[in-house]
Amino acid sequence: MDDKLVYLDNAATSFPKPESVYAAVNKALRESCGNPGRSGHRISLSAGRIIDEARMLCARLFHAQSPENIIFTNNTTTALNLAIKGTIKPGDHVITSSLEHNSVARPLKFLEGEGVEVTKIPADLHSGLDALRIEEAIKPDTRLVVCTHISNVTGTVNDISAIGAICRDKGVLFLVDAAQSAGTRPIDVQEMRVDMLAFPGHKGLLGPQGTGGLYVRPGTELKTIIQGGTGTSSESLAQPESMPEKFESGTLNTPGLVGLAAGIQFILEIGIERIEQWEAMLTNRLIEGINSIDGVTIVGPGLNANRGSVVSISINKASSADSALMMDAAFNIAVRGGLHCAPDAHRSAGTLESGGTVRISPNYLNSEDDIDRCLSALEACARSL
């Protein structure tokens, strides 16, 4: 077994990070880790500048109207819960898809019990959501459409621009889960007519865990679901109405956000189009190799498709957990086996009852040699399982 770990679980969290991210977090912890916005001394002011820089970089990456439209959270799940629960109320109608992660599906299931109507549109595993089916499902009381940009199970890509245009025309809010696309695909929230975009810091943006955020289009009515100290309007018991403070109660993750800023700076310097092209090349190399291995089946879009760098497979119908364990223990290759927190997607793919898939997810920091080692290991696993 090669001593070098080949990490191909970037859909869960990216690893390793760029060296600039490690250096930025270390420097912040040692020199700038005061409480941002809470004090007037130099350490607190330095922390505040760090937060401002991270916010500006997020706004630049997603083409937001202003840094104030970026709310920082501790992950995508928190951002999605804020967006969903902050916009809909009992009696509202919400449209979603069969590809969603539990960070969308579970809040909606909870709200169904509170009197919210949910329509779940089946999505094609290869071409994604049909925007016309969303248009047909919109009713007078439809308040929100929420869908993933790229499926975390199959890599299926939804046409966000087409869905956004329909939602804007119909006056319906549009929320996008960018957990698998932020940092790996160009996203322009204004051009795509996105009202809210939830994103993680620790995946494609290459930052630390415990970071994420929510873009909110100016004029969008969004209630806060957490109240507390913001460092502003401290004389009042009412939550401030100003953005983004209204939604950022409590101390922010300063060292995490400086790491996020360093990750985004790395992306901007490389160029997101170059990142997308490299990941597409690695993904096609992986799929082409898998297609030549007997007993290994791809679940989702195939070679040269418009897809994300998330490839789900089954190996001779063996347990996905056993397959992933063998890849790790015998070949030092990190992939993920299981249901990937998306039971609806697995139900659509016919892999729910069998326990899910083995998910392989390269990113920009992976090499062609990483893919070739993975393919050799898959071939050996297919012979053994």
C-alpha positions in Angstrom: 0.0 0.0 0.0 1.3 3.5 -0.9 2.0 5.6 2.2 0.5 8.7 0.6 -3.2 9.3 1.4 -5.3 10.0 -1.7 -8.2 12.1 -0.4 -11.3 11.9 -2.6 -14.0 13.0 -0.2 -14.1 16.7 -1.1 -17.9 16.6 -1.3 -18.0 16.2 2.4 -15.1 18.6 3.2 -12.1 19.6 1.3 -8.7 18.3 2.3 -5.9 19.4 2.3 -6.3 23.1 2.3 -4.0 25.5 0.4 -1.0 26.4 2.6 -2.2 30.0 2.6 -5.3 28.9 4.5 -3.3 27.2 7.3 -1.0 30.2 7.5 -3.9 32.7 7.7 -5.7 30.8 10.5 -2.5 30.4 12.5 -1.7 34.1 12.2 -5.2 35.1 13.2 -5.2 32.9 16.3 -1.9 34.3 17.4 -2.4 38.0 16.5 -5.9 39.0 15.7 -8.4 36.9 17.6 -10.2 39.5 19.6 -14.0 39.8 19.5 -15.0 41.6 16.3 -17.2 44.6 16.8 -17.3 44.2 20.6 -14.4 46.3 21.7 -12.4 49.3 20.6 -8.9 48.0 21.2 -6.5 47.1 18.4 -7.0 43.3 18.6 -10.8 43.6 18.4 -10.5 46.1 15.5 -8.2 43.8 13.7 -10.7 41.0 14.0 -13.4 43.3 12.6 -11.3 44.0 9.6 -10.8 40.3 9.0 -14.5 39.8 9.0 -15.0 42.7 6.6 -12.4 41.3 4.2 -14.0 37.9 4.2 -17.4 39.4 3.6 -16.1 41.5 0.7 -14.5 38.5 -0.9 -17.7 36.4 -0.7 -19.6 39.3 -2.3 -17.0 39.5 -5.1 -17.1 35.8 -5.7 -20.9 35.5 -5.9 -21.4 39.0 -7.5 -23.5 40.2 -4.6 -24.7 43.8 -4.7 -22.9 44.6 -1.5 -20.9 42.9 1.3 -23.8 43.6 3.6 -25.9 41.1 1.7 -23.6 38.3 3.0 -24.6 36.7 6.4 -22.0 34.4 8.0 -23.2 31.2 9.6 -21.4 28.1 10.9 -22.3 25.9 7.9 -24.7 25.5 5.0 -27.3 23.7 7.1 -27.7 26.7 9.4 -27.9 29.1 6.4 -30.6 26.9 4.8 -32.6 26.7 8.0 -32.4 30.5 8.3 -33.5 31.0 4.7 -36.4 28.5 4.8 -37.7 29.2 8.3 -37.2 33.0 8.0 -39.3 33.3 4.9 -42.2 30.9 5.1 -45.1 30.6 7.5 -48.1 28.2 7.9 -50.3 28.3 4.9 -47.5 29.0 2.4 -46.6 26.6 -0.4 -43.0 25.6 -1.1 -41.6 23.8 -4.2 -38.5 21.6 -3.9 -36.9 18.6 -5.7 -36.2 14.9 -5.2 -32.4 15.5 -5.1 -32.2 17.5 -1.9 -29.9 17.0 1.0 -31.5 16.6 4.4 -30.5 20.2 5.2 -33.4 21.2 2.9 -35.6 18.1 3.2 -35.7 17.9 7.0 -36.6 21.5 7.7 -39.4 21.3 5.0 -40.7 18.0 6.6 -40.8 19.7 10.0 -42.6 22.7 8.5 -45.2 20.4 6.9 -46.3 19.6 10.4 -46.7 23.3 11.1 -49.1 23.8 8.2 -46.8 24.4 5.2 -47.6 22.7 1.9 -44.6 21.1 0.2 -44.5 20.0 -3.5 -41.5 17.7 -4.3 -40.8 17.6 -8.0 -38.9 14.5 -9.3 -35.6 15.4 -11.0 -33.9 13.5 -13.7 -30.6 12.0 -12.5 -28.9 13.1 -15.7 -30.4 16.4 -16.7 -31.7 17.6 -13.3 -34.9 19.6 -12.6 -37.2 20.5 -15.5 -37.8 24.3 -15.0 -41.1 24.0 -16.8 -42.4 21.6 -14.2 -41.5 24.1 -11.5 -43.5 26.8 -13.4 -46.5 24.4 -13.7 -46.3 23.7 -9.9 -46.4 27.4 -8.9 -49.7 28.5 -7.2 -50.9 31.8 -5.8 -49.7 30.9 -2.4 -46.3 29.6 -3.5 -43.8 31.5 -1.4 -40.5 29.7 -2.1 -38.7 27.5 -4.5 -35.6 25.8 -3.0 -33.2 23.4 -4.8 -29.6 22.3 -4.9 -27.3 23.6 -7.6 -25.4 20.3 -7.8 -26.5 17.0 -6.3 -24.2 15.8 -3.5 -25.0 12.2 -4.5 -24.9 12.0 -8.3 -23.3 15.3 -9.4 -26.5 16.2 -11.3 -26.6 19.9 -12.2 -29.7 22.0 -12.1 -30.2 24.9 -14.5 -30.2 27.6 -11.8 -30.5 30.4 -14.4 -33.7 29.0 -15.9 -35.3 28.3 -12.6 -34.3 31.7 -11.3 -35.9 33.5 -14.3 -39.2 31.7 -13.8 -39.2 32.4 -10.0 -38.5 36.1 -10.6 -41.2 36.4 -13.3 -43.7 34.8 -10.9 -42.7 36.7 -7.9 -41.6 33.6 -6.0 -38.5 33.6 -3.8 -35.7 31.4 -5.0 -33.2 29.7 -2.6 -30.2 27.8 -3.9 -28.2 25.2 -2.0 -24.7 25.8 -3.3 -23.0 23.2 -1.1 -21.4 21.4 -4.1 -20.9 24.4 -6.4 -19.6 27.4 -4.4 -16.0 27.7 -5.3 -16.0 25.2 -8.2 -18.5 26.8 -10.6 -19.1 30.4 -11.5 -22.1 31.8 -9.6 -23.6 35.2 -10.3 -26.5 35.7 -8.0 -27.8 38.7 -9.9 -27.5 37.2 -13.4 -29.0 33.9 -12.1 -31.8 35.8 -10.3 -31.1 34.1 -7.0 -32.8 35.6 -4.0 -30.9 33.6 -1.4 -27.8 31.4 -1.8 -26.6 29.1 1.0 -22.9 28.1 0.9 -20.3 26.3 2.9 -16.8 27.6 3.7 -15.2 24.2 4.1 -15.9 22.5 0.8 -15.2 24.2 -2.6 -14.2 27.5 -0.9 -11.3 25.6 0.7 -11.7 27.2 4.1 -12.0 25.6 7.6 -15.0 23.8 9.0 -17.4 25.8 11.0 -17.8 28.4 8.3 -20.5 29.2 5.8 -23.0 31.8 4.9 -26.1 33.0 3.2 -26.4 35.6 0.5 -29.7 37.6 0.7 -30.9 39.8 -2.2 -31.7 43.4 -1.1 -35.4 43.8 -0.3 -35.9 40.1 0.6 -38.0 39.8 3.7 -36.2 37.4 6.1 -37.0 36.9 9.7 -34.2 36.0 12.1 -34.5 32.8 14.0 -31.8 33.7 16.6 -31.7 36.8 18.7 -28.8 38.0 20.9 -25.8 40.2 21.1 -24.6 41.8 17.9 -22.2 44.5 19.2 -24.7 47.1 17.8 -27.7 48.9 19.3 -26.8 47.3 22.7 -29.1 49.7 24.5 -32.2 48.1 23.0 -33.7 44.8 23.8 -35.0 44.5 20.2 -32.9 42.8 17.6 -31.2 45.3 15.2 -32.8 45.5 11.8 -29.6 46.4 9.9 -27.8 43.9 7.7 -25.9 41.7 8.4 -25.9 42.3 12.2 -29.6 41.2 12.4 -28.6 37.7 11.6 -25.2 37.4 13.2 -25.9 37.2 16.9 -23.0 35.9 19.1 -19.3 35.8 18.4 -18.3 35.0 14.9 -15.7 32.4 14.0 -12.9 34.9 13.4 -10.0 32.4 12.7 -12.3 30.3 10.6 -13.4 33.3 8.5 -9.8 34.5 7.9 -9.2 31.0 6.6 -12.3 31.3 4.4 -11.0 34.6 3.1 -7.6 33.0 2.3 -9.4 30.1 0.5 -11.5 32.5 -1.6 -8.4 34.6 -2.4 -6.7 31.4 -3.6 -9.7 30.6 -5.9 -9.8 34.2 -7.3 -6.1 34.0 -8.1 -6.3 30.6 -9.8 -9.6 31.5 -11.6 -12.8 29.7 -11.0 -13.0 28.7 -14.7 -9.6 27.0 -14.5 -10.8 25.2 -11.3 -13.9 24.0 -13.1 -12.0 22.8 -16.1 -9.5 20.8 -14.0 -12.2 19.2 -11.9 -14.1 18.3 -15.1 -11.0 16.7 -16.6 -10.3 14.6 -13.4 -14.0 13.6 -13.3 -14.0 12.5 -16.9 -10.8 10.6 -16.4 -12.4 8.8 -13.4 -15.6 8.0 -15.2 -13.8 6.8 -18.3 -11.7 4.5 -16.1 -14.7 3.2 -14.2 -16.5 2.4 -17.4 -13.8 -0.2 -18.2 -14.0 -2.0 -14.8 -16.4 -5.0 -14.7 -18.7 -4.9 -11.7 -18.6 -1.2 -11.1 -21.6 0.9 -12.0 -21.9 4.7 -12.1 -25.1 6.2 -10.6 -25.9 9.5 -12.4 -24.5 11.4 -15.3 -21.8 9.7 -17.4 -18.8 10.7 -19.4 -18.5 14.4 -20.7 -21.9 15.3 -19.2 -22.7 18.6 -17.6 -22.1 17.4 -14.1 -20.3 18.2 -10.8 -17.2 16.4 -9.6 -19.2 14.0 -7.5 -19.3 10.4 -8.8 -21.4 7.8 -7.1 -20.8 4.1 -7.8 -21.8 0.6 -6.7 -19.2 -2.2 -6.7 -20.7 -5.6 -7.5 -23.7 -4.7 -5.4 -21.5 -5.0 -2.3 -22.2 -2.8 0.8 -21.0 0.7 0.1 -19.6 0.9 3.7 -17.6 -2.2 3.1 -16.3 -1.0 -0.2 -15.3 2.4 1.2 -13.6 0.7 4.2 -11.6 -1.5 1.8 -10.5 1.5 -0.2 -9.2 3.1 2.9 -7.7 0.2 4.8 -6.1 -1.6 1.8 -5.3 1.2 -0.6 -5.1 4.4 1.6 -7.8 6.1 -0.5 -10.4 8.2 1.3 -13.9 8.0 -0.3 -17.3 7.9 1.4 -19.8 5.1 1.5 -23.4 5.4 2.6 -26.6 7.5 2.0 -24.8 10.9 2.0 -27.7 12.5 4.0 -29.9 12.6 0.9 -32.5 9.7 1.1 -34.7 11.2 -1.6 -31.8 11.2 -4.1 -31.0 7.6 -3.3 -34.7 6.7 -3.6 -34.7 8.3 -7.1 -31.5 6.4 -8.0 -32.8 3.1 -6.6 -29.9 2.8 -4.1 -31.8 3.6 -0.8 -32.6 0.0 0.2 -29.1 -1.2 -0.6 -27.5 1.3 1.7 -26.4 4.0 -0.7 -23.3 4.4 -2.9 -19.5 4.8 -2.8 -19.0 8.5 -3.5 -15.7 9.7 -5.1 -15.3 13.5 -5.2 -12.0 15.0 -6.5 -11.2 18.7 -6.4 -8.7 21.2 -7.8 -5.9 20.0 -5.5 -6.1 16.4 -6.7 -3.8 15.1 -9.4 -4.2 12.7 -12.4 -2.1 10.2 -10.4 -4.7 10.4 -7.6 -7.4 9.3 -10.0 -5.3 6.6 -11.5 -4.5 5.1 -8.1 -8.2 5.3 -7.3 -9.0 3.4 -10.5 -6.5 0.7 -9.7 -7.9 0.3 -6.2 -11.5 0.1 -7.6 -10.4 -2.6 -10.0 -8.9 -4.6 -7.2 -12.0 -4.1 -5.0 -14.3 -5.2 -7.8 -12.3 -8.5 -8.1 -12.5 -9.1 -4.3 -16.1 -8.0 -3.4 
